[in-house]
Amino acid sequence: MLSNILNTNEIKNAAGAEVEFQRLSMLDRSTEFAVITEAPNLPHRLYIKHDETGVGIQKKRRSVIGVTIAQASSDAGSDQTVQIKAYFVLETPLGQVSNMNTPKDAMAELGSFIFTTDGSTFLPGGTGTGAAALLSGSL
């Protein structure tokens, strides 16, 4: 189980600076954290949710880790806020896998594509091969 306070380099922003979160809520299969210093009108949240369906060989789990950050709209005449959302989703057919090796490989491959250019140096600033494609909308 995760700590109620995430503050020892578990989460960093694009500049590589630590972002500290505290747990707001925890239900049976989900939890939500908020940035400790968030402005009340600009929520900055991290959440984890798990949903399991089926039984026996049909059992599946869909797990989502996401970050939602609110910011003021860039429209000068607007007082609205907008949300930026990023998700990592893992869908595993639990009833048909004997171990977690393949799901681990899928996560590693996705993470390295998004956050590296050479497969070894972690690049949190949006300069990884996959991150650059996400940010620019390129293929």
Secondary structure by P-SEA (a helix, b strand, c coil): ccccccccccccccccbbbbbbbccccccbbbbcccccccccccccbbbbbbbbccccbbbbbbbbbbbbbccccccccbbbbbbbbbbbbbcccccccaaaaaaaaaaaaaaaccccccccccccccaaaaaaaaccc
